[in-house]
């Protein structure tokens, strides 16, 4: 067996920042510390912080008044911030800056009177937070076929934005259909799909050529991880989205295959290495790391947390 270990893989800058933010908040404020939704969509990360005293909630009203509440990497609606302030919560914002970029675009377009087509998945935390920036302005579009049923006309002011973790190919198809039907539609000057999502998809697209299997490390509720597995399947490759080595089935393999291993942007490197060891032990797999694109993006901690950590003389990562 040959393992092609995809690079880049795993944590992106936004996930690193969110995790470091929660780690620092725990050191500063102790536990329990509350987190609005999962800090990132990964079982291992959430389980780890739960053991350390983080409490994940789906409603701000679940948080005791005056407690510390951290907003997850996926971003929140202004109404969530308002309720947090009304409950005198110490709010720490770990929203990925690339999600914040989409929020600012949404606010700008809404103020200019545009109807905004948001390309994304209904119910995803990021989509909920983005629509919450200007609820009356948004129409959610999940597929290219849905474009045909939109009721707008040639005189309507239309704009589009996208969820940051979409399939690049799917988003491109929907945008092309929107532009064909509504030539007046405008979009952001720079793609909303984040660099990490695009890079990990590019690596799978390239490395899956000639491969027999693709293992994607990531949780089922991770949008960008789901897209990696779907991309491999679209290329005719057997793909499995798994949380860890304990979910691998030896019956998937004969033992002489080429297996691509990658990880979604919220999956820890430790689970990748667990899978590599699993395949080495059972199939004497040889490992070759393949770097498709280098990443050097870094996002600092939220400003208020940096100041507090500095005052407390906490070492910074």
C-alpha positions in Angstrom: 0.0 0.0 0.0 1.1 3.5 -0.7 -0.2 6.5 1.2 -0.2 9.9 -0.4 -0.4 12.4 2.5 -2.0 15.6 1.2 -0.5 18.9 2.1 -2.1 21.3 2.9 -4.5 19.5 5.2 -6.0 20.0 8.6 -6.2 23.2 10.7 -6.5 26.5 8.9 -5.6 29.9 10.3 -9.2 30.6 11.4 -9.4 27.3 13.3 -6.0 27.8 14.9 -7.1 31.2 16.0 -10.4 30.0 17.4 -8.8 27.1 19.3 -6.0 29.4 20.7 -8.7 31.9 21.7 -10.6 29.3 23.7 -7.4 28.0 25.3 -6.3 31.5 26.3 -9.8 32.3 27.6 -9.7 29.2 29.9 -6.3 30.2 31.2 -7.5 33.8 31.9 -11.0 33.2 33.2 -11.0 29.5 34.4 -14.0 27.2 33.9 -16.8 26.8 33.2 -16.5 28.9 30.1 -19.4 29.0 27.7 -19.1 28.6 23.9 -22.0 29.5 21.5 -22.2 26.5 19.2 -19.2 24.2 18.6 -16.0 26.2 18.6 -15.2 24.4 15.3 -17.1 21.4 13.7 -14.9 18.6 14.9 -15.7 15.9 17.5 -12.2 15.6 18.8 -11.8 19.3 19.4 -15.2 19.7 21.1 -14.6 16.6 23.3 -11.2 17.9 24.4 -12.6 21.3 25.4 -15.6 19.7 27.1 -13.2 17.7 29.3 -11.3 20.9 30.1 -14.5 22.6 31.3 -16.0 24.4 28.3 -19.7 24.3 28.0 -21.2 24.4 24.5 -24.6 26.0 24.2 -27.1 26.6 21.4 -28.9 29.5 23.0 -27.4 32.5 24.8 -30.2 32.3 27.4 -28.5 29.0 28.6 -25.5 31.0 29.8 -25.7 32.4 33.4 -25.7 36.2 33.6 -22.3 37.7 34.0 -20.5 34.6 32.7 -17.9 34.4 29.9 -19.2 33.5 26.4 -17.1 32.8 23.4 -18.5 33.1 19.9 -17.4 30.3 17.6 -15.3 30.5 14.5 -18.5 30.4 12.3 -19.7 33.8 13.4 -23.0 35.0 14.9 -25.8 37.3 14.1 -26.0 40.8 15.7 -29.1 39.6 17.7 -26.9 37.1 19.5 -24.5 39.9 20.4 -27.4 42.0 21.6 -28.8 39.2 23.9 -25.3 38.5 25.2 -24.9 42.2 26.1 -28.3 42.3 27.8 -27.3 39.4 30.0 -24.0 41.2 31.0 -21.9 38.4 29.5 -18.2 38.9 28.8 -18.3 38.1 25.1 -15.1 37.0 23.3 -15.3 36.9 19.5 -13.5 34.0 17.9 -15.2 34.5 14.5 -12.8 33.7 11.6 -11.8 37.0 9.9 -12.8 35.5 6.5 -16.3 35.0 7.8 -16.3 38.5 9.2 -15.4 39.6 5.6 -18.6 38.1 4.3 -20.6 39.7 7.1 -19.2 43.1 6.2 -20.1 42.5 2.6 -23.6 41.6 3.6 -24.1 44.7 5.6 -22.7 46.9 2.7 -25.0 45.3 0.1 -28.0 45.5 2.3 -27.4 49.2 3.1 -27.2 49.9 -0.7 -30.6 48.3 -1.2 -29.5 45.0 -2.8 -31.3 41.7 -2.5 -28.5 39.2 -1.6 -28.4 35.6 -2.9 -26.4 33.6 -0.3 -25.0 30.5 -1.8 -24.7 28.0 1.1 -26.3 25.2 3.1 -29.4 25.8 5.1 -28.9 25.4 8.8 -25.2 25.7 8.9 -23.9 27.9 11.7 -22.1 30.2 9.3 -25.1 30.6 7.1 -27.3 31.4 10.1 -24.8 34.1 11.3 -24.4 35.6 7.8 -28.2 35.9 7.1 -28.5 37.4 10.6 -26.5 40.4 9.5 -29.5 41.6 7.3 -32.3 39.0 7.5 -34.7 40.8 5.2 -32.2 41.1 2.4 -31.2 37.5 2.0 -32.4 34.6 -0.2 -30.6 31.3 0.3 -29.6 29.4 -2.8 -28.3 25.8 -2.3 -28.2 24.5 -5.9 -27.9 25.7 -9.4 -31.4 24.4 -10.3 -32.9 26.7 -7.6 -31.8 29.7 -9.6 -34.5 29.0 -12.2 -37.2 29.4 -9.6 -36.1 32.8 -8.2 -38.7 35.5 -8.8 -36.5 38.5 -9.3 -36.5 40.5 -12.5 -34.1 42.5 -14.6 -34.7 45.7 -12.7 -33.9 44.3 -9.3 -30.7 45.2 -7.5 -29.1 41.8 -6.9 -25.8 40.7 -5.3 -24.4 37.3 -4.3 -22.2 36.0 -1.5 -21.1 32.5 -0.6 -20.5 30.4 2.5 -16.7 30.2 3.0 -16.6 26.3 3.1 -18.4 25.4 -0.1 -17.2 23.2 -3.0 -15.5 25.6 -5.4 -17.0 23.7 -8.4 -20.5 23.8 -7.0 -20.3 27.5 -6.1 -18.9 28.3 -9.6 -21.9 26.5 -11.2 -24.4 28.4 -9.1 -22.7 31.8 -9.7 -22.6 31.1 -13.4 -26.3 30.3 -13.5 -27.1 33.5 -11.5 -25.0 35.6 -13.9 -26.7 34.0 -16.9 -30.2 34.6 -15.5 -29.5 38.0 -13.9 -26.8 39.9 -15.8 -27.1 42.8 -13.4 -26.0 40.8 -10.4 -22.8 41.9 -8.6 -20.5 39.9 -6.3 -17.6 40.5 -3.9 -14.3 41.7 -5.4 -12.6 38.6 -4.0 -14.0 35.1 -3.6 -15.7 34.4 -0.3 -14.7 30.7 -0.3 -11.7 30.7 2.0 -8.1 30.0 0.9 -7.9 26.8 3.1 -11.1 25.3 1.6 -9.8 26.0 -1.9 -6.3 24.6 -1.2 -7.6 21.4 0.4 -10.0 20.8 -2.5 -7.2 21.4 -5.0 -4.9 18.9 -3.3 -7.7 16.2 -3.3 -8.5 16.9 -7.0 -4.8 16.5 -8.0 -3.8 13.6 -5.8 -6.9 11.5 -6.3 -6.0 11.1 -10.0 -4.8 7.5 -10.2 -5.6 6.8 -6.5 -7.8 4.0 -5.3 -9.2 5.5 -2.1 -9.4 8.9 -0.3 -9.7 9.0 3.5 -10.9 12.4 4.7 -10.4 13.1 8.4 -13.2 15.3 9.7 -16.6 15.2 11.4 -19.9 14.7 9.6 -21.1 18.2 10.4 -18.0 19.8 9.0 -19.0 21.4 5.7 -15.5 21.7 4.2 -14.7 18.0 5.1 -17.9 16.8 3.5 -16.9 18.7 0.3 -13.5 16.9 0.2 -15.2 13.5 0.3 -17.8 14.6 -2.3 -15.0 15.8 -4.6 -13.2 12.5 -4.5 -16.5 10.6 -5.2 -17.1 12.9 -8.2 -13.7 11.8 -9.5 -14.8 8.2 -9.3 -12.7 7.4 -6.2 -13.9 5.5 -3.2 -14.0 8.1 -0.4 -14.6 7.9 3.3 -15.2 10.7 5.7 -14.1 9.5 9.2 -13.4 11.0 12.6 -10.5 8.8 13.3 -8.7 5.5 12.8 -11.3 3.6 14.8 -13.7 4.1 12.0 -11.5 2.5 9.3 -12.8 -0.8 8.0 -10.0 -3.1 6.8 -12.4 -4.6 4.3 -12.2 -1.4 2.3 -8.7 -2.4 1.2 -6.9 -5.3 -0.5 -3.5 -4.0 0.6 -1.9 -2.9 -2.7 -3.8 0.4 -3.2 -2.8 4.0 -3.4 -4.6 5.8 -0.6 -4.8 9.6 -0.3 -5.2 10.9 3.2 -6.3 14.4 3.9 -8.1 16.3 6.7 -10.7 19.0 6.8 -9.8 22.4 8.1 -11.0 21.6 11.6 -9.5 18.2 12.0 -6.4 17.8 14.3 -3.2 16.4 12.8 -3.1 13.7 15.6 -6.1 11.9 14.0 -4.3 12.0 10.6 -1.2 10.3 12.1 -3.4 7.7 13.9 -4.7 6.7 10.5 -1.3 6.6 9.0 -0.1 4.3 11.8 -3.2 2.1 11.4 -2.5 1.5 7.7 1.2 1.0 8.3 0.6 -1.7 10.9 -1.9 -3.6 8.9 -0.8 -3.1 5.3 2.9 -2.1 5.6 2.0 1.1 3.9 4.7 3.4 2.7 4.0 7.1 3.1 4.8 9.9 0.7 3.9 13.5 1.6 2.7 15.5 -1.4 2.7 19.3 -1.0 0.4 21.0 -3.5 0.5 24.5 -2.1 2.1 26.2 0.9 0.2 28.1 3.5 1.5 30.8 5.8 -1.7 32.6 6.8 -1.9 33.6 10.5 -4.7 35.3 12.4 -4.0 36.9 15.8 -6.1 36.5 18.8 -9.0 38.9 19.3 -7.7 42.3 20.4 -9.4 42.3 23.8 -8.0 38.9 24.6 -4.5 39.8 23.5 -4.6 42.8 25.9 -5.9 40.7 28.8 -3.3 38.0 28.2 -0.5 40.5 28.1 -1.7 42.1 31.3 -1.8 38.7 32.9 1.6 37.9 31.5 0.3 34.8 29.8 2.7 33.3 27.2 1.3 33.7 23.7 1.4 30.9 21.1 
